[in-house]
Amino acid sequence: MSLPALPPFRLLGLLVVSLLSFPAAESWAIISLHDNVELEGFVQSQFVLRTPQYQGAQLVVQRNTLQLENTWNFIQDGQTTLGNLSTGLIEEATFKLIYRFAYDSTYDLSDSRRDNFSQGRRDHLKYENWIREAYLDLALPPITLRIGRQQVIWGETDTFRALDVINPLDTSWHWAREPWEDLRFPLFMTRAVYDIGKFGPFEESFVEGIWIPGDFKRSRGCGNPDRPWCYYGSRRRGPVNTALVGGEVVDFVTEVRDKKPDWQLKNSELGFRFKAVYGLVDFGLHYFWTLSDTTGVKVRTDRLGPITDNTLTVPIDLVNPRSHVVGVSANYSEETYTQAVYRVEAAYTTGIPMRLGTRDPRGVPRRLDEDNNAYQTTEQSLLMVAFDRPTWIRPLNGLRTFFITGQFFWEHFTDYNRFFRGVPSRHRAIDPRSGEPLPDRYLSVNTDRIFQDRVVATLSASSSYGPGGLIQPLFAVAYNPLWTTFFNRLSVKYLYSNHLVFQLTHDIYWGKSTEESWFIGGRFGGGRNNRNETVFTAIFQF
Amino acid sequence: MTPHYLAPQERKQERPPSWSLCVMLALLLSSISAPPLARAAENRSYQALRDWLEQARTATPAFSPGQTLTIKDRTALESFIPQSAWEYYFFDDMEMQITETGHYPPPPEWGQNVEPGYSLDENGVLVGFTGGGFPFPEIDPTDPQAAVKVFWNLNWRPGAEGYVMPMVAWSRSQHGQLDRQFEFTSISSRYAQGEHCLVPGYDEIKTKSLMEFRSPRDMAGAKNLSMTYVDHYQEDAGWLYMPEQRKPRRTLASERTSEVMGMDFTREDAMGFGGKVHEQNWTYLGTAPVLATMNVRDNPAAGGPHLWVPNNARWEVRTAHVLLIDPKADNHPYSHKLVFIDTETFWTLWMFAFDRQDDQLLRMNQHFLKYSESYATETPQQAPYLEQNLANNVGNHVLIHLGETDINAKKPHATYSHCYVMMKDFSPSRAKQFYSLRNMVSGRR
């Protein structure tokens, strides 16, 4: 199932022409399969062209997605559609299913990928085919239950993780540059909401509890060099196979013991929150007892053997430690003076796995790495303050306001030490004697220093133009003041019809610091690793 | 699958042929900055409408019930269709079926539960009123506060809440070009019901409503929860749930003059006026006879060259209070707004708002209404996506909103909507559960 090797622009042209001439496009709407069964969804084709320094362009993603969403309302107002069955206390019941199939044709179209990967490896990378969400909603006032694979989102923050940590993220195929709804790994869980309503000084109050009975998934980052969005080293085709020990080049082998929590009751995750409106403030108190979806790497020096046959075998454990997340979130609508909604979120997280490392041959001091495994868990506080403001800028748009939203996000490690390290990268091995690169030899280097504080500010403005508001531009900027790096997004969406939507986006990364911590510039901004991109998306929705 | 509710001509005009994409794109882009199209045919200025009002005030119909009026009868109709609307409502194949002026009494218990002790303050704001009837059943034209009193009757009229209302809205450019078609459902309840509140303990709430979009897919599942308060000075509260974000977001209520969701109306224009009384200057302009789609047979089909106005609908002559509303804020987009409100039922019939820059018509709306008791003999259409027992409407003794047209004269563009209302009383426990933030914590749709 591979597309013919057409040049990308021809493929794009074919797609546009075929979508525009789709004969049934006028008449498609949500499809009613039965009285209470509906089907909707979309077909989307996305072209991501990387344009580093605006010199040439490379098609790095050509993702084609089919998403089908089925809704079955089988109990409404206490009446079932299944015949004369008693619904008991159940007033409403709905089953929802969301299926996604995706195919990235670059694994067939791109010479480098086609030539460098086996067919099996390409198939693994280019396809996605799964039921993302499948859950049953039951309303038994005052309790609402949702049982099944689902997403649960807490907090007030946009596109940064503080309290929105219940579902892990998949950023492997296009970093965090897609709607997070599409990036989250839905998990099997039970969510119960008990509606309280008015309660003392509180209004609109409810208590929510979630139980994830062992369906643990790790966040998937950009560490895989087979993916175009790998942090570093995506052009290195070989595995890490080399280590330098005492100035000698030796073969390097890892012996991985993956201690990923499996589906057992003891690996359950639990969360609770209380949400209410107090006066003019809408607030939430949150607690989540979880397993970190960031994977820690323990180097088991206690099991390290001698170098044999010029091979260093390093046992490592992949672990996801227990973690507590506690936090508050609130918003306040100030209608008189500033006419803005203010949002705030604060969270404290324990059990964050952290690598330890140094280039110093003496290594990490033992007092900071008591187990001598280049690993520790750490704790972090997060604070976000934000505003949303619909704003008239009449010279630019006399019909509709601009929705302007800004955020300031601050992360702080409370038990920081200077040996914290982030993402390792794959480097070509250099012969220590000759200084020449060693062919087909790669080693892992972790120079990614983690700093005690990370700060980022974001601002975005969006509006709509044209008589029907069919043209929807968006401007967004993220700025890291500690490293003077930027990310800009310029985007315009055109709603050609109820069913056809086109979107053109240009992402720009500014700044040259290689230690920038948010990947909004710096690492993705300079030199060969520049990630400036132009994205064209065509969507047929129904 | 062709939606059965679209007339054949609508289907044809729904999407232009693909070869015209480039031309349309160019037109759309140029329309962003292009000056408004000149409209020399009719005088749509504020002054022209005021002049028309003075002439029409004493007009007597030259037509009679049972007649079907066409473009040939334009002269007879001009005194009963406000002048600002002529350009849209008079067209070659127009048909207006004239019927007897009806009598649409409120529910028998209407007015019996009103708690006394309310009044208007110095800003014209109604203080201490909790519903159950019209606060000012009698309007004295010489009363300096007649205008706000009419508004408060509109604001507390029967039938304004207490329904399940699936809707379809067609957003159209000129010549019937369909830009977007929306499907959404609004469900609303009035909490303040005079001497008692729908949900005990929620006495400060006037109304709660929940609106959810069904299509197009990029908006499907978007929900808006809004609350208004008995205390008019207290700003409304609202939360918007966008499925892409999967969480509710607090919305700013005090910004009411931006177009909503790409449609052609603003929140302040809802039912003629949906804003705050104390932010406006109010003048009562007396009464005038106007034609209105008052007790239509069915959701009226869209007609006219642009499919912006009702055609082949049932009209009757109604006497309307005419209110002049002038925004106090200098940066408000309107210089003046005229609202025509039925003297018997206090429902809005027509609304005209004029551009602050040139006093020319900027927006207008006109409403299609049906009396609940006529559902005993005539059943309007069902929503294309939801079947309801519309016979439930009989016995409510209220007017029911079957739709409206909202025209932006400057763009020019219009949103024509059909509502398929079933009146519904919520139990206190059901209302408490349904109109809640908890109900905004949801999945994709």
Boltz contact constraints between the chains, C-beta under 6 A:
constraints:
  - contact:
      token1: [A, 20]
      token2: [B, 18]
      max_distance: 6.0
  - contact:
      token1: [A, 21]
      token2: [B, 18]
      max_distance: 6.0
  - contact:
      token1: [A, 26]
      token2: [B, 14]
      max_distance: 6.0
  - contact:
      token1: [A, 26]
      token2: [B, 15]
      max_distance: 6.0
  - contact:
      token1: [A, 27]
      token2: [B, 1]
      max_distance: 6.0
  - contact:
      token1: [A, 27]
      token2: [B, 2]
      max_distance: 6.0
  - contact:
      token1: [A, 29]
      token2: [B, 3]
      max_distance: 6.0
  - contact:
      token1: [A, 29]
      token2: [B, 215]
      max_distance: 6.0
  - contact:
      token1: [A, 30]
      token2: [B, 215]
      max_distance: 6.0
  - contact:
      token1: [A, 40]
      token2: [B, 217]
      max_distance: 6.0
  - contact:
      token1: [A, 96]
      token2: [B, 443]
      max_distance: 6.0
  - contact:
      token1: [A, 141]
      token2: [B, 433]
      max_distance: 6.0
  - contact:
      token1: [A, 151]
      token2: [B, 246]
      max_distance: 6.0
  - contact:
      token1: [A, 153]
      token2: [B, 246]
      max_distance: 6.0
  - contact:
      token1: [A, 153]
      token2: [B, 247]
      max_distance: 6.0
  - contact:
      token1: [A, 179]
      token2: [B, 244]
      max_distance: 6.0
  - contact:
      token1: [A, 181]
      token2: [B, 244]
      max_distance: 6.0
  - contact:
      token1: [A, 181]
      token2: [B, 246]
      max_distance: 6.0
  - contact:
      token1: [A, 193]
      token2: [B, 438]
      max_distance: 6.0
  - contact:
      token1: [A, 195]
      token2: [B, 433]
      max_distance: 6.0
  - contact:
      token1: [A, 195]
      token2: [B, 436]
      max_distance: 6.0
  - contact:
      token1: [A, 195]
      token2: [B, 438]
      max_distance: 6.0
  - contact:
      token1: [A, 197]
      token2: [B, 432]
      max_distance: 6.0
  - contact:
      token1: [A, 198]
      token2: [B, 201]
      max_distance: 6.0
  - contact:
      token1: [A, 204]
      token2: [B, 436]
      max_distance: 6.0
  - contact:
      token1: [A, 204]
      token2: [B, 437]
      max_distance: 6.0
  - contact:
      token1: [A, 206]
      token2: [B, 438]
      max_distance: 6.0
  - contact:
      token1: [A, 282]
      token2: [B, 250]
      max_distance: 6.0
  - contact:
      token1: [A, 331]
      token2: [B, 250]
      max_distance: 6.0
  - contact:
      token1: [A, 333]
      token2: [B, 250]
      max_distance: 6.0
  - contact:
      token1: [A, 333]
      token2: [B, 252]
      max_distance: 6.0
  - contact:
      token1: [A, 335]
      token2: [B, 235]
      max_distance: 6.0
  - contact:
      token1: [A, 335]
      token2: [B, 254]
      max_distance: 6.0
  - contact:
      token1: [A, 339]
      token2: [B, 254]
      max_distance: 6.0
  - contact:
      token1: [A, 341]
      token2: [B, 250]
      max_distance: 6.0
  - contact:
      token1: [A, 341]
      token2: [B, 252]
      max_distance: 6.0
  - contact:
      token1: [A, 390]
      token2: [B, 252]
      max_distance: 6.0
  - contact:
      token1: [A, 390]
      token2: [B, 255]
      max_distance: 6.0
  - contact:
      token1: [A, 399]
      token2: [B, 259]
      max_distance: 6.0
  - contact:
      token1: [A, 400]
      token2: [B, 258]
      max_distance: 6.0
  - contact:
      token1: [A, 400]
      token2: [B, 259]
      max_distance: 6.0
  - contact:
      token1: [A, 401]
      token2: [B, 258]
      max_distance: 6.0
  - contact:
      token1: [A, 464]
      token2: [B, 262]
      max_distance: 6.0
  - contact:
      token1: [A, 465]
      token2: [B, 32]
      max_distance: 6.0
  - contact:
      token1: [A, 466]
      token2: [B, 28]
      max_distance: 6.0
  - contact:
      token1: [A, 467]
      token2: [B, 173]
      max_distance: 6.0
  - contact:
      token1: [A, 467]
      token2: [B, 411]
      max_distance: 6.0
  - contact:
      token1: [A, 467]
      token2: [B, 413]
      max_distance: 6.0
  - contact:
      token1: [A, 468]
      token2: [B, 171]
      max_distance: 6.0
  - contact:
      token1: [A, 468]
      token2: [B, 179]
      max_distance: 6.0
  - contact:
      token1: [A, 468]
      token2: [B, 180]
      max_distance: 6.0
  - contact:
      token1: [A, 468]
      token2: [B, 262]
      max_distance: 6.0
  - contact:
      token1: [A, 469]
      token2: [B, 262]
      max_distance: 6.0
  - contact:
      token1: [A, 470]
      token2: [B, 179]
      max_distance: 6.0
  - contact:
      token1: [A, 497]
      token2: [B, 15]
      max_distance: 6.0
  - contact:
      token1: [A, 498]
      token2: [B, 181]
      max_distance: 6.0
  - contact:
      token1: [A, 498]
      token2: [B, 216]
      max_distance: 6.0
  - contact:
      token1: [A, 541]
      token2: [B, 217]
      max_distance: 6.0
